[in-house]
Amino acid sequence: MQERLTSPGLPENLRRRLLVRWSEPHRRYHDLAHLEMVLSGVDLLAGHADNPDLVRLAAWYHDAVYQGRPDDEEQSARLAEVELPETGLDADSVAEVARLVRLTAGHRTEPGDRNGEVLCDADLAILASDGYRAYADAIRAEYRHVPEPAFREGRAAILRDLLALPNLYRTPLARERWEAPARANMRAELEAWGPLL
């Protein structure tokens, strides 16, 4: 895998445990490729963050627990709170990583939350990607347990909620690069479903 996954600045035993989580067989999108993409986005936007190292740690944990359930981010944050103290990280830094992980549940940041802006923008970078269709298909595969009508209704609600934001991305660089293509991709997905939604 990419260097970002081999040199995260984590103790080797913890890195290995996280890689096992990110490699679980039920994952179709929230996998090692997604982790690599988020870490790449954090690296791109790192100059905007107050503490890029903590944002990188949060990227490693943000989907460490992933079952396709509403509390996945909360469970991931709790995992960070349990595991990170063993690295010697101080309590305030552990709390910041957990807070950042929780932000990825809704991608809503307060003005001036530069760490949160970087993580949320990096997590949403896929929306602007040329691989958007494959991403949407992989999300559907992860939610294969949900009947099609319910999935479409839920997915459409998420997309409309994101499209209603004044800006999907909070960092200037992400807005410049990703805002327009992300909105076009999401609109195209909604339009492909036709008038039923």
TORPA-4810 file (N, C-alpha, C, O; in nm, 3 decimals):
<nodes>
NODE_1_0.085_-0.118_0.000_0.000_0.000_0.000_0.090_0.125_0.000_0.212_0.114_0.001_M
NODE_2_0.029_0.237_-0.001_0.102_0.363_-0.010_0.184_0.389_0.117_0.157_0.331_0.222_Q
NODE_3_0.282_0.476_0.105_0.369_0.510_0.218_0.289_0.566_0.335_0.326_0.544_0.450_E
NODE_4_0.181_0.637_0.308_0.101_0.693_0.417_0.050_0.584_0.511_0.030_0.608_0.631_R
NODE_5_0.028_0.465_0.458_-0.023_0.356_0.539_0.089_0.278_0.609_0.062_0.199_0.700_L
NODE_6_0.212_0.300_0.568_0.323_0.231_0.632_0.398_0.320_0.730_0.473_0.269_0.814_T
NODE_7_0.379_0.450_0.723_0.451_0.542_0.812_0.356_0.645_0.874_0.371_0.765_0.850_S
NODE_8_0.258_0.599_0.953_0.161_0.695_1.006_0.204_0.768_1.131_0.131_0.854_1.179_P
NODE_9_0.324_0.737_1.185_0.362_0.798_1.311_0.292_0.733_1.430_0.281_0.792_1.537_G
NODE_10_0.246_0.610_1.410_0.183_0.532_1.515_0.277_0.420_1.557_0.358_0.374_1.477_L
NODE_11_0.268_0.375_1.682_0.344_0.255_1.718_0.303_0.139_1.626_0.188_0.128_1.586_P
NODE_12_0.398_0.055_1.594_0.374_-0.052_1.496_0.258_-0.144_1.535_0.179_-0.182_1.449_E
NODE_13_0.247_-0.179_1.663_0.138_-0.270_1.703_0.001_-0.204_1.683_-0.094_-0.271_1.644_N
NODE_14_-0.009_-0.074_1.709_-0.134_-0.003_1.692_-0.165_0.016_1.543_-0.280_0.002_1.502_L
NODE_15_-0.064_0.047_1.465_-0.083_0.061_1.321_-0.136_-0.070_1.262_-0.228_-0.070_1.180_R
NODE_16_-0.077_-0.182_1.305_-0.122_-0.312_1.252_-0.267_-0.340_1.290_-0.344_-0.389_1.207_R
NODE_17_-0.304_-0.308_1.413_-0.443_-0.331_1.456_-0.540_-0.246_1.374_-0.648_-0.292_1.336_R
NODE_18_-0.501_-0.122_1.347_-0.588_-0.036_1.266_-0.597_-0.086_1.122_-0.705_-0.084_1.063_L
NODE_19_-0.486_-0.130_1.066_-0.489_-0.183_0.929_-0.580_-0.306_0.920_-0.649_-0.324_0.819_L
NODE_20_-0.582_-0.389_1.022_-0.672_-0.505_1.023_-0.817_-0.456_1.020_-0.900_-0.510_0.946_V
NODE_21_-0.848_-0.356_1.100_-0.985_-0.301_1.100_-1.023_-0.248_0.962_-1.130_-0.279_0.910_R
NODE_22_-0.935_-0.167_0.903_-0.962_-0.107_0.774_-0.967_-0.211_0.661_-1.012_-0.180_0.550_W
NODE_23_-0.922_-0.333_0.687_-0.920_-0.439_0.586_-1.033_-0.541_0.605_-1.034_-0.644_0.537_S
NODE_24_-1.126_-0.515_0.692_-1.235_-0.610_0.717_-1.308_-0.641_0.586_-1.328_-0.552_0.504_E
NODE_25_-1.347_-0.768_0.567_-1.401_-0.810_0.437_-1.535_-0.747_0.398_-1.568_-0.744_0.280_P
NODE_26_-1.612_-0.698_0.493_-1.743_-0.639_0.458_-1.730_-0.497_0.403_-1.826_-0.442_0.349_H
NODE_27_-1.614_-0.438_0.415_-1.595_-0.301_0.368_-1.581_-0.299_0.215_-1.506_-0.377_0.157_R
NODE_28_-1.656_-0.209_0.152_-1.647_-0.193_0.007_-1.595_-0.055_-0.030_-1.527_-0.038_-0.131_R
NODE_29_-1.628_0.045_0.053_-1.575_0.180_0.031_-1.488_0.224_0.148_-1.379_0.278_0.128_Y
NODE_30_-1.535_0.203_0.269_-1.463_0.249_0.388_-1.349_0.151_0.419_-1.349_0.085_0.523_H
NODE_31_-1.254_0.145_0.328_-1.145_0.048_0.333_-1.010_0.119_0.327_-1.002_0.240_0.346_D
NODE_32_-0.906_0.043_0.302_-0.771_0.102_0.298_-0.758_0.209_0.190_-0.686_0.307_0.210_L
NODE_33_-0.824_0.192_0.077_-0.816_0.294_-0.029_-0.879_0.425_0.019_-0.828_0.533_-0.011_A
NODE_34_-0.988_0.416_0.093_-1.051_0.536_0.149_-0.958_0.601_0.252_-0.940_0.723_0.251_H
NODE_35_-0.900_0.520_0.339_-0.805_0.575_0.437_-0.692_0.648_0.367_-0.655_0.759_0.406_L
NODE_36_-0.636_0.585_0.264_-0.527_0.648_0.188_-0.572_0.780_0.126_-0.497_0.878_0.128_E
NODE_37_-0.694_0.783_0.072_-0.744_0.906_0.010_-0.761_1.017_0.114_-0.729_1.133_0.088_M
NODE_38_-0.813_0.982_0.231_-0.832_1.083_0.336_-0.696_1.134_0.386_-0.678_1.255_0.404_V
NODE_39_-0.602_1.044_0.406_-0.468_1.087_0.448_-0.403_1.176_0.342_-0.336_1.273_0.376_L
NODE_40_-0.423_1.144_0.216_-0.371_1.227_0.108_-0.435_1.366_0.112_-0.367_1.467_0.093_S
NODE_41_-0.566_1.369_0.136_-0.635_1.497_0.147_-0.585_1.579_0.265_-0.569_1.701_0.255_G
NODE_42_-0.562_1.512_0.378_-0.508_1.582_0.495_-0.371_1.640_0.461_-0.342_1.754_0.496_V
NODE_43_-0.288_1.562_0.394_-0.155_1.613_0.355_-0.168_1.735_0.264_-0.095_1.833_0.281_D
NODE_44_-0.260_1.730_0.169_-0.280_1.842_0.077_-0.324_1.968_0.152_-0.279_2.078_0.121_L
NODE_45_-0.410_1.951_0.252_-0.470_2.065_0.321_-0.401_2.096_0.455_-0.448_2.183_0.529_L
NODE_46_-0.291_2.028_0.486_-0.228_2.037_0.618_-0.192_2.179_0.658_-0.195_2.211_0.777_A
NODE_47_-0.158_2.264_0.564_-0.121_2.401_0.597_-0.233_2.480_0.660_-0.209_2.583_0.724_G
NODE_48_-0.357_2.434_0.644_-0.472_2.502_0.702_-0.496_2.459_0.847_-0.558_2.533_0.924_H
NODE_49_-0.448_2.342_0.884_-0.477_2.285_1.017_-0.394_2.351_1.125_-0.282_2.396_1.100_A
NODE_50_-0.449_2.357_1.246_-0.372_2.403_1.361_-0.275_2.294_1.407_-0.165_2.324_1.454_D
NODE_51_-0.316_2.168_1.392_-0.229_2.058_1.432_-0.248_1.941_1.335_-0.328_1.851_1.361_N
NODE_52_-0.176_1.943_1.222_-0.194_1.839_1.121_-0.167_1.698_1.171_-0.227_1.602_1.122_P
NODE_53_-0.078_1.683_1.268_-0.051_1.548_1.319_-0.173_1.488_1.388_-0.201_1.369_1.373_D
NODE_54_-0.244_1.570_1.464_-0.366_1.520_1.529_-0.475_1.493_1.426_-0.554_1.399_1.442_L
NODE_55_-0.479_1.573_1.321_-0.577_1.548_1.214_-0.545_1.415_1.145_-0.636_1.340_1.111_V
NODE_56_-0.418_1.387_1.125_-0.379_1.258_1.064_-0.420_1.141_1.154_-0.470_1.040_1.105_R
NODE_57_-0.399_1.155_1.284_-0.443_1.049_1.376_-0.594_1.031_1.368_-0.644_0.918_1.367_L
NODE_58_-0.667_1.142_1.362_-0.813_1.133_1.350_-0.852_1.065_1.219_-0.951_0.991_1.216_A
NODE_59_-0.779_1.089_1.113_-0.807_1.022_0.986_-0.793_0.871_1.002_-0.875_0.795_0.951_A
NODE_60_-0.690_0.828_1.073_-0.670_0.685_1.095_-0.786_0.623_1.173_-0.820_0.507_1.152_W
NODE_61_-0.847_0.701_1.262_-0.954_0.648_1.346_-1.095_0.676_1.294_-1.190_0.615_1.342_Y
NODE_62_-1.113_0.766_1.198_-1.248_0.817_1.170_-1.346_0.710_1.124_-1.466_0.725_1.148_H
NODE_63_-1.303_0.605_1.060_-1.389_0.491_1.025_-1.326_0.360_1.072_-1.347_0.256_1.010_D
NODE_64_-1.249_0.366_1.179_-1.185_0.243_1.228_-1.289_0.139_1.268_-1.266_0.019_1.252_A
NODE_65_-1.402_0.185_1.320_-1.517_0.097_1.342_-1.616_0.130_1.231_-1.663_0.243_1.221_V
NODE_66_-1.647_0.031_1.149_-1.742_0.056_1.041_-1.829_-0.066_1.018_-1.784_-0.169_0.969_Y
NODE_67_-1.956_-0.051_1.055_-2.056_-0.156_1.036_-2.175_-0.105_0.955_-2.273_-0.177_0.937_Q
NODE_68_-2.168_0.019_0.906_-2.281_0.077_0.835_-2.395_0.114_0.928_-2.512_0.106_0.892_G
NODE_69_-2.359_0.153_1.051_-2.459_0.187_1.151_-2.443_0.334_1.191_-2.336_0.392_1.174_R
NODE_70_-2.550_0.393_1.245_-2.544_0.535_1.280_-2.441_0.571_1.387_-2.398_0.686_1.394_P
NODE_71_-2.400_0.474_1.469_-2.305_0.506_1.576_-2.161_0.468_1.542_-2.077_0.462_1.631_D
NODE_72_-2.131_0.442_1.414_-1.995_0.402_1.377_-1.891_0.507_1.417_-1.786_0.473_1.471_D
NODE_73_-1.920_0.633_1.392_-1.824_0.739_1.427_-1.804_0.748_1.577_-1.692_0.767_1.625_E
NODE_74_-1.913_0.734_1.652_-1.902_0.737_1.798_-1.817_0.620_1.847_-1.732_0.637_1.933_E
NODE_75_-1.841_0.503_1.792_-1.762_0.386_1.831_-1.615_0.404_1.792_-1.525_0.363_1.865_Q
NODE_76_-1.591_0.466_1.677_-1.453_0.492_1.634_-1.384_0.591_1.728_-1.267_0.574_1.762_S
NODE_77_-1.458_0.694_1.769_-1.402_0.792_1.863_-1.369_0.727_1.996_-1.265_0.756_2.056_A
NODE_78_-1.456_0.640_2.042_-1.430_0.570_2.169_-1.309_0.479_2.157_-1.231_0.466_2.252_R
NODE_79_-1.293_0.416_2.042_-1.175_0.332_2.021_-1.048_0.417_2.032_-0.950_0.375_2.094_L
NODE_80_-1.050_0.536_1.971_-0.935_0.626_1.981_-0.908_0.664_2.126_-0.793_0.669_2.169_A
NODE_81_-1.014_0.690_2.202_-0.998_0.727_2.343_-0.937_0.613_2.426_-0.868_0.638_2.524_E
NODE_82_-0.963_0.490_2.386_-0.908_0.374_2.456_-0.764_0.346_2.413_-0.678_0.319_2.497_V
NODE_83_-0.739_0.352_2.282_-0.610_0.309_2.230_-0.500_0.415_2.233_-0.384_0.383_2.259_E
NODE_84_-0.533_0.540_2.208_-0.429_0.641_2.195_-0.352_0.671_2.323_-0.234_0.705_2.314_L
NODE_85_-0.411_0.660_2.441_-0.329_0.683_2.561_-0.209_0.589_2.571_-0.108_0.624_2.632_P
NODE_86_-0.219_0.470_2.512_-0.105_0.377_2.519_0.013_0.426_2.436_0.124_0.373_2.449_E
NODE_87_-0.008_0.526_2.351_0.102_0.581_2.271_0.179_0.689_2.347_0.283_0.735_2.301_T
NODE_88_0.126_0.729_2.464_0.188_0.838_2.539_0.130_0.974_2.503_0.176_1.076_2.555_G
NODE_89_0.032_0.978_2.415_-0.033_1.104_2.376_-0.105_1.162_2.498_-0.172_1.089_2.571_L
NODE_90_-0.090_1.292_2.518_-0.153_1.355_2.634_-0.305_1.357_2.620_-0.359_1.344_2.510_D
NODE_91_-0.373_1.375_2.734_-0.519_1.365_2.739_-0.588_1.467_2.649_-0.689_1.435_2.586_A
NODE_92_-0.535_1.590_2.642_-0.597_1.692_2.556_-0.588_1.652_2.409_-0.682_1.675_2.333_D
NODE_93_-0.477_1.595_2.369_-0.461_1.553_2.229_-0.552_1.435_2.196_-0.611_1.430_2.088_S
NODE_94_-0.564_1.341_2.289_-0.656_1.229_2.269_-0.798_1.281_2.253_-0.872_1.236_2.166_V
NODE_95_-0.836_1.376_2.338_-0.971_1.433_2.331_-0.993_1.504_2.199_-1.102_1.497_2.142_A
NODE_96_-0.891_1.572_2.148_-0.903_1.640_2.019_-0.921_1.540_1.905_-1.004_1.562_1.817_E
NODE_97_-0.845_1.432_1.906_-0.861_1.330_1.803_-1.002_1.274_1.807_-1.067_1.261_1.703_V
NODE_98_-1.052_1.241_1.925_-1.187_1.185_1.937_-1.292_1.286_1.891_-1.389_1.249_1.825_A
NODE_99_-1.273_1.412_1.925_-1.367_1.516_1.880_-1.371_1.522_1.728_-1.478_1.532_1.668_R
NODE_100_-1.253_1.518_1.667_-1.246_1.524_1.521_-1.314_1.403_1.457_-1.386_1.417_1.358_L
NODE_101_-1.293_1.286_1.513_-1.359_1.166_1.461_-1.510_1.183_1.466_-1.580_1.150_1.370_V
NODE_102_-1.561_1.235_1.576_-1.706_1.254_1.590_-1.760_1.353_1.487_-1.874_1.341_1.443_R
NODE_103_-1.679_1.450_1.449_-1.724_1.548_1.347_-1.758_1.482_1.215_-1.842_1.532_1.141_L
NODE_104_-1.694_1.370_1.184_-1.718_1.308_1.053_-1.855_1.242_1.043_-1.894_1.195_0.936_T
NODE_105_-1.930_1.239_1.153_-2.066_1.186_1.147_-2.157_1.278_1.065_-2.246_1.230_0.995_A
NODE_106_-2.135_1.408_1.074_-2.221_1.502_1.001_-2.146_1.605_0.920_-2.206_1.682_0.846_G
NODE_107_-2.013_1.608_0.935_-1.928_1.702_0.863_-1.971_1.847_0.886_-1.969_1.929_0.793_H
NODE_108_-2.009_1.878_1.010_-2.047_2.014_1.045_-1.939_2.069_1.138_-1.917_2.015_1.246_R
NODE_109_-1.874_2.175_1.097_-1.769_2.235_1.179_-1.810_2.376_1.222_-1.885_2.445_1.152_T
NODE_110_-1.760_2.415_1.335_-1.781_2.553_1.382_-1.681_2.645_1.311_-1.571_2.601_1.276_E
NODE_111_-1.717_2.770_1.290_-1.622_2.864_1.231_-1.491_2.869_1.311_-1.493_2.878_1.433_P
NODE_112_-1.381_2.862_1.241_-1.250_2.867_1.305_-1.196_2.733_1.351_-1.085_2.726_1.404_G
NODE_113_-1.272_2.626_1.330_-1.225_2.492_1.368_-1.138_2.438_1.253_-1.183_2.358_1.172_D
NODE_114_-1.015_2.483_1.250_-0.928_2.453_1.135_-0.893_2.304_1.126_-0.885_2.250_1.015_R
NODE_115_-0.873_2.237_1.238_-0.850_2.092_1.234_-0.972_2.020_1.179_-0.959_1.932_1.093_N
NODE_116_-1.088_2.056_1.228_-1.211_1.993_1.182_-1.237_2.019_1.034_-1.282_1.930_0.962_G
NODE_117_-1.207_2.139_0.990_-1.226_2.172_0.848_-1.139_2.084_0.759_-1.185_2.035_0.655_E
NODE_118_-1.016_2.063_0.799_-0.925_1.982_0.718_-0.972_1.837_0.713_-0.978_1.778_0.606_V
NODE_119_-1.007_1.779_0.829_-1.050_1.640_0.829_-1.179_1.621_0.750_-1.190_1.529_0.670_L
NODE_120_-1.277_1.707_0.772_-1.404_1.693_0.701_-1.385_1.712_0.551_-1.444_1.637_0.472_C
NODE_121_-1.306_1.808_0.511_-1.282_1.828_0.367_-1.212_1.707_0.307_-1.247_1.663_0.197_D
NODE_122_-1.113_1.655_0.376_-1.042_1.537_0.324_-1.135_1.417_0.315_-1.126_1.339_0.220_A
NODE_123_-1.224_1.401_0.412_-1.317_1.288_0.412_-1.417_1.300_0.296_-1.463_1.199_0.243_D
NODE_124_-1.451_1.421_0.258_-1.549_1.443_0.150_-1.484_1.462_0.013_-1.553_1.488_-0.085_L
NODE_125_-1.353_1.449_0.005_-1.285_1.469_-0.124_-1.337_1.375_-0.231_-1.338_1.411_-0.349_A
NODE_126_-1.381_1.255_-0.194_-1.431_1.158_-0.291_-1.549_1.212_-0.371_-1.571_1.171_-0.485_I
NODE_127_-1.623_1.304_-0.313_-1.741_1.358_-0.382_-1.703_1.430_-0.510_-1.784_1.440_-0.602_L
NODE_128_-1.581_1.480_-0.518_-1.535_1.554_-0.635_-1.457_1.466_-0.732_-1.411_1.514_-0.836_A
NODE_129_-1.443_1.341_-0.701_-1.354_1.253_-0.775_-1.415_1.203_-0.906_-1.537_1.194_-0.921_S
NODE_130_-1.327_1.171_-0.999_-1.370_1.104_-1.122_-1.422_0.964_-1.092_-1.495_0.906_-1.172_D
NODE_131_-1.385_0.910_-0.978_-1.432_0.778_-0.937_-1.560_0.782_-0.856_-1.589_0.688_-0.782_G
NODE_132_-1.637_0.888_-0.869_-1.759_0.905_-0.789_-1.858_0.789_-0.809_-1.916_0.741_-0.712_Y
NODE_133_-1.877_0.746_-0.932_-1.974_0.640_-0.959_-1.935_0.511_-0.887_-2.019_0.444_-0.827_R
NODE_134_-1.807_0.476_-0.891_-1.759_0.356_-0.822_-1.777_0.373_-0.671_-1.812_0.277_-0.602_A
NODE_135_-1.754_0.494_-0.621_-1.776_0.522_-0.479_-1.922_0.500_-0.442_-1.951_0.433_-0.343_Y
NODE_136_-2.014_0.554_-0.521_-2.157_0.539_-0.492_-2.198_0.392_-0.496_-2.276_0.347_-0.413_A
NODE_137_-2.145_0.317_-0.591_-2.174_0.173_-0.599_-2.120_0.099_-0.476_-2.185_0.009_-0.424_D
NODE_138_-2.001_0.139_-0.430_-1.942_0.074_-0.313_-2.021_0.105_-0.187_-2.036_0.019_-0.100_A
NODE_139_-2.071_0.227_-0.176_-2.157_0.262_-0.062_-2.282_0.174_-0.064_-2.323_0.122_0.040_I
NODE_140_-2.342_0.158_-0.181_-2.461_0.072_-0.191_-2.428_-0.070_-0.147_-2.507_-0.134_-0.079_R
NODE_141_-2.311_-0.120_-0.186_-2.271_-0.255_-0.148_-2.255_-0.268_0.004_-2.288_-0.372_0.061_A
NODE_142_-2.205_-0.164_0.067_-2.191_-0.169_0.213_-2.327_-0.169_0.283_-2.340_-0.218_0.395_E
NODE_143_-2.427_-0.115_0.217_-2.562_-0.110_0.274_-2.655_-0.209_0.205_-2.775_-0.186_0.195_Y
NODE_144_-2.598_-0.319_0.157_-2.679_-0.418_0.085_-2.789_-0.477_0.173_-2.886_-0.532_0.121_R
NODE_145_-2.775_-0.466_0.305_-2.877_-0.516_0.397_-3.000_-0.425_0.401_-3.103_-0.463_0.458_H
NODE_146_-2.992_-0.307_0.341_-3.103_-0.212_0.341_-3.179_-0.227_0.209_-3.118_-0.223_0.102_V
NODE_147_-3.311_-0.243_0.214_-3.389_-0.254_0.089_-3.370_-0.130_0.001_-3.350_-0.019_0.050_P
NODE_148_-3.377_-0.153_-0.130_-3.349_-0.046_-0.227_-3.429_0.082_-0.203_-3.370_0.190_-0.201_E
NODE_149_-3.561_0.075_-0.184_-3.635_0.202_-0.163_-3.586_0.278_-0.040_-3.572_0.401_-0.044_P
NODE_150_-3.561_0.207_0.069_-3.514_0.273_0.191_-3.374_0.330_0.171_-3.343_0.439_0.219_A
NODE_151_-3.290_0.255_0.100_-3.155_0.305_0.075_-3.161_0.433_-0.006_-3.097_0.532_0.029_F
NODE_152_-3.238_0.431_-0.115_-3.245_0.551_-0.200_-3.299_0.671_-0.124_-3.250_0.783_-0.140_R
NODE_153_-3.399_0.646_-0.042_-3.455_0.757_0.036_-3.351_0.816_0.131_-3.335_0.937_0.140_E
NODE_154_-3.279_0.728_0.201_-3.176_0.775_0.293_-3.060_0.842_0.222_-3.011_0.946_0.265_G
NODE_155_-3.017_0.780_0.113_-2.906_0.836_0.035_-2.943_0.973_-0.022_-2.864_1.067_-0.017_R
NODE_156_-3.064_0.983_-0.076_-3.109_1.111_-0.132_-3.114_1.219_-0.025_-3.078_1.334_-0.051_A
NODE_157_-3.158_1.182_0.097_-3.163_1.279_0.206_-3.023_1.331_0.239_-3.004_1.450_0.262_A
NODE_158_-2.926_1.240_0.242_-2.788_1.280_0.271_-2.736_1.373_0.161_-2.677_1.477_0.191_I
NODE_159_-2.758_1.336_0.036_-2.709_1.418_-0.075_-2.774_1.556_-0.075_-2.707_1.657_-0.095_L
NODE_160_-2.905_1.559_-0.052_-2.974_1.689_-0.050_-2.926_1.775_0.066_-2.912_1.896_0.053_R
NODE_161_-2.900_1.711_0.180_-2.850_1.784_0.296_-2.714_1.847_0.264_-2.689_1.963_0.298_D
NODE_162_-2.628_1.770_0.199_-2.497_1.823_0.162_-2.510_1.934_0.057_-2.443_2.037_0.066_L
NODE_163_-2.596_1.913_-0.041_-2.613_2.014_-0.146_-2.674_2.143_-0.092_-2.654_2.250_-0.150_L
NODE_164_-2.746_2.135_0.018_-2.807_2.254_0.078_-2.706_2.341_0.153_-2.735_2.457_0.183_A
NODE_165_-2.589_2.286_0.182_-2.488_2.365_0.251_-2.439_2.478_0.161_-2.429_2.460_0.039_L
NODE_166_-2.410_2.595_0.217_-2.356_2.703_0.134_-2.223_2.663_0.071_-2.193_2.702_-0.042_P
NODE_167_-2.144_2.586_0.144_-2.017_2.532_0.093_-2.001_2.391_0.146_-2.015_2.367_0.266_N
NODE_168_-1.971_2.297_0.057_-1.939_2.161_0.100_-1.805_2.159_0.172_-1.786_2.087_0.270_L
NODE_169_-1.714_2.239_0.122_-1.576_2.240_0.172_-1.548_2.372_0.242_-1.596_2.478_0.201_Y
NODE_170_-1.470_2.363_0.349_-1.444_2.482_0.431_-1.307_2.542_0.408_-1.289_2.662_0.427_R
NODE_171_-1.211_2.461_0.367_-1.078_2.516_0.343_-1.075_2.580_0.204_-1.137_2.529_0.112_T
NODE_172_-1.004_2.690_0.188_-1.003_2.758_0.058_-0.956_2.668_-0.056_-1.014_2.670_-0.164_P
NODE_173_-0.851_2.590_-0.033_-0.799_2.505_-0.140_-0.899_2.398_-0.181_-0.917_2.373_-0.300_L
NODE_174_-0.963_2.335_-0.084_-1.063_2.232_-0.116_-1.181_2.294_-0.189_-1.231_2.235_-0.285_A
NODE_175_-1.226_2.411_-0.146_-1.338_2.476_-0.215_-1.302_2.504_-0.360_-1.381_2.480_-0.451_R
NODE_176_-1.182_2.554_-0.380_-1.138_2.589_-0.516_-1.131_2.464_-0.605_-1.173_2.468_-0.721_E
NODE_177_-1.078_2.355_-0.552_-1.056_2.235_-0.634_-1.177_2.144_-0.645_-1.202_2.084_-0.750_R
NODE_178_-1.254_2.133_-0.536_-1.351_2.025_-0.527_-1.498_2.066_-0.526_-1.584_1.984_-0.557_W
NODE_179_-1.528_2.191_-0.492_-1.669_2.230_-0.474_-1.753_2.205_-0.599_-1.855_2.136_-0.591_E
NODE_180_-1.713_2.258_-0.712_-1.796_2.246_-0.833_-1.810_2.102_-0.879_-1.923_2.058_-0.905_A
NODE_181_-1.701_2.024_-0.892_-1.719_1.885_-0.936_-1.799_1.800_-0.837_-1.873_1.711_-0.879_P
NODE_182_-1.784_1.826_-0.707_-1.860_1.748_-0.609_-2.009_1.774_-0.624_-2.089_1.680_-0.623_A
NODE_183_-2.046_1.899_-0.638_-2.188_1.930_-0.655_-2.243_1.869_-0.785_-2.355_1.818_-0.787_R
NODE_184_-2.164_1.873_-0.890_-2.208_1.813_-1.017_-2.226_1.662_-1.001_-2.324_1.607_-1.051_A
NODE_185_-2.135_1.596_-0.933_-2.144_1.451_-0.913_-2.269_1.413_-0.832_-2.340_1.319_-0.867_N
NODE_186_-2.293_1.486_-0.724_-2.408_1.453_-0.640_-2.539_1.480_-0.712_-2.633_1.401_-0.701_M
NODE_187_-2.547_1.590_-0.785_-2.668_1.619_-0.863_-2.692_1.510_-0.967_-2.806_1.468_-0.988_R
NODE_188_-2.586_1.465_-1.031_-2.600_1.360_-1.132_-2.652_1.231_-1.069_-2.734_1.161_-1.129_A
NODE_189_-2.605_1.198_-0.950_-2.655_1.077_-0.884_-2.804_1.089_-0.854_-2.880_0.996_-0.879_E
NODE_190_-2.844_1.203_-0.801_-2.987_1.223_-0.773_-3.070_1.218_-0.901_-3.176_1.155_-0.904_L
NODE_191_-3.023_1.282_-1.005_-3.098_1.286_-1.132_-3.110_1.147_-1.194_-3.210_1.117_-1.259_E
NODE_192_-3.009_1.064_-1.175_-3.011_0.929_-1.233_-3.123_0.845_-1.174_-3.171_0.751_-1.238_A
NODE_193_-3.165_0.877_-1.053_-3.274_0.802_-0.991_-3.410_0.844_-1.041_-3.509_0.774_-1.019_W
NODE_194_-3.417_0.956_-1.110_-3.542_0.999_-1.170_-3.637_1.069_-1.073_-3.599_1.102_-0.960_G
NODE_195_-3.760_1.091_-1.118_-3.855_1.174_-1.042_-3.908_1.110_-0.915_-3.974_1.179_-0.836_P
NODE_196_-3.883_0.980_-0.891_-3.935_0.918_-0.770_-3.876_0.980_-0.644_-3.935_0.973_-0.536_L
NODE_197_-3.759_1.041_-0.659_-3.695_1.103_-0.543_-3.710_1.254_-0.552_-3.663_1.326_-0.464_L
</nodes>
